[in-house]
């Protein structure tokens, strides 16, 4: 998706689907936008508040985001799958910004690997330039198993869907 210059802008659990073959698919491309160039930044509002990246939550004058906004949202979704709760809370963009700025997120349960926890932390880096790319995540996750116990429903397989 990112390789085709598409930013989804609404990655969330409700838009992530599991096929009968246990493949993960991303759906609902209604908010997606295709960029002319890889380095272009977007200013328009989109997405679901609790999954929005810090750069998406900024005021219109300061808002500029790119592909790494989807990485943040996926990090929130993975955290939510593991922890069964969201890391940040707020009823407005302003409250969400405040929560992201001041709140430390709790570690995911011990049944998940340290590697997965580190990946989530990288994905939730407040600086989008320090977040991994989709390609880097795919390369890292294809080499590892992140659960210390075999729980099929909690397995997280990240595949590029398009």
matplotlib code that plots the C-alpha trace (Angstrom):
import matplotlib.pyplot as plt

x = [0.0, 2.7, 4.8, 2.0, 2.1, -1.3, -1.9, -4.8, -5.4, -7.9, -6.0, -7.9, -9.1, -12.5, -10.7, -8.5, -9.9, -8.7, -9.4, -10.3, -6.6, -5.5, -4.3, -4.7, -6.4, -6.9, -10.3, -12.3, -10.2, -12.7, -10.3, -7.3, -5.3, -2.7, 0.3, 2.0, 5.4, 6.7, 7.9, 4.7, 2.9, -0.9, -2.8, -6.4, -8.3, -9.2, -9.3, -10.6, -9.4, -8.0, -5.9, -4.6, -0.9, 0.3, 1.0, -2.6, -4.0, -2.3, -4.2, -4.8, -2.0, 0.6, -0.8, 1.5, 1.7, 2.7, 3.0, 4.2, 0.8, -0.5, 2.4, 1.3, -2.3, -1.2, 0.9, -2.2, -4.2, -1.5, -1.2, -4.9, -5.0, -2.3, -3.4, -7.2, -7.2, -6.0, -2.8, -4.1, -7.5, -9.4, -12.8, -11.2, -8.1, -6.8, -7.3, -5.7, -2.7, -2.4, -2.6, 0.0, 2.3, 2.1, 0.9, 3.4, 1.9, 1.8, 3.8, 1.9, 1.4, 4.5, 3.1, 4.2, 7.9, 10.2, 10.6, 6.9, 7.0, 10.0, 8.3, 5.2, 7.3, 9.0, 5.7, 4.4, 7.4, 6.1, 8.6, 7.3, 10.8, 11.9, 9.0, 9.8, 8.5, 5.9, 8.7, 10.9, 8.0, 7.3, 11.0, 11.2, 7.9, 8.4, 11.5, 10.0, 7.2, 6.1, 4.0, 5.7, 2.6, 0.7, -2.6, -3.9, -6.4, -3.7, -1.1, -0.3, 0.6, 1.3, 1.0, 0.8, -2.6, -3.6]
y = [0.0, 2.5, 1.3, 2.5, 5.9, 5.3, 6.5, 4.7, 7.3, 5.2, 2.0, 0.7, -2.7, -2.2, -2.0, -5.0, -8.4, -12.0, -14.3, -18.1, -18.7, -16.6, -13.7, -10.2, -7.8, -4.0, -2.7, 0.5, 2.7, 5.5, 7.9, 6.7, 9.2, 8.6, 10.9, 12.0, 11.8, 9.7, 12.8, 14.8, 15.7, 15.9, 18.5, 17.3, 15.7, 12.0, 8.9, 7.8, 9.9, 7.2, 5.9, 9.2, 10.0, 13.0, 14.8, 14.2, 15.6, 19.0, 22.1, 22.7, 25.2, 22.8, 19.5, 17.7, 14.0, 11.2, 7.4, 7.1, 8.1, 4.6, 3.1, 4.9, 3.7, 0.1, 0.3, 1.5, -1.5, -4.0, -2.6, -2.8, -6.5, -7.4, -5.3, -5.3, -1.5, 1.6, 3.3, 6.9, 8.4, 11.6, 12.8, 15.5, 15.9, 18.3, 15.7, 13.0, 15.2, 15.8, 12.1, 11.2, 13.9, 13.0, 9.4, 6.5, 3.4, 0.2, -2.8, -5.5, -8.9, -11.1, -13.8, -11.5, -11.2, -8.4, -8.0, -7.3, -4.8, -3.0, -2.9, -1.4, 1.3, 2.1, 2.3, 4.7, 7.0, 10.5, 11.5, 10.1, 10.2, 7.6, 5.2, 2.2, 2.0, -0.7, -2.5, -2.5, -3.9, -6.6, -7.6, -7.8, -9.6, -12.2, -13.5, -13.8, -15.3, -12.8, -14.8, -17.0, -19.2, -20.6, -18.6, -18.6, -15.8, -13.4, -14.1, -10.9, -11.3, -8.1, -8.4, -5.6, -5.5, -3.7]
z = [0.0, 1.0, -1.9, -4.1, -2.4, -0.6, 3.0, 4.5, 7.2, 9.2, 10.3, 13.3, 14.6, 12.9, 9.5, 10.0, 8.9, 9.2, 6.3, 6.6, 5.6, 8.6, 6.4, 7.7, 5.3, 5.6, 4.6, 4.3, 2.1, 2.2, 3.9, 1.9, -0.3, -3.0, -3.0, -6.2, -4.4, -1.5, 0.4, 0.1, 3.4, 3.9, 6.0, 5.8, 8.7, 8.5, 10.7, 14.1, 17.0, 19.3, 16.4, 15.1, 15.3, 17.2, 13.9, 12.7, 16.0, 15.5, 14.5, 10.8, 10.6, 12.1, 10.8, 8.3, 8.0, 5.7, 5.6, 9.2, 10.4, 9.4, 11.3, 14.5, 14.0, 13.4, 16.6, 18.5, 17.1, 17.9, 21.4, 21.8, 20.6, 23.2, 26.2, 25.6, 26.1, 24.4, 25.4, 25.2, 25.9, 25.2, 24.0, 21.8, 19.6, 22.3, 25.1, 22.9, 22.3, 26.1, 26.8, 24.3, 25.6, 29.3, 29.7, 29.8, 28.2, 30.3, 29.0, 27.2, 29.0, 29.5, 27.2, 24.3, 23.4, 24.2, 20.5, 20.0, 22.8, 21.3, 17.9, 19.4, 21.1, 17.8, 16.1, 18.8, 18.7, 18.9, 16.2, 12.9, 11.4, 14.1, 13.4, 11.2, 7.7, 6.7, 4.8, 7.9, 10.0, 7.5, 7.4, 11.2, 11.8, 9.1, 10.9, 14.4, 16.4, 19.0, 21.4, 24.0, 24.1, 21.2, 21.1, 17.5, 18.0, 19.4, 16.7, 14.8, 11.2, 9.3, 5.6, 3.0, 1.5, -1.6]

ax = plt.figure().add_subplot(projection="3d")
ax.plot(x, y, z, "-o")
ax.set_aspect("equal")
plt.show()
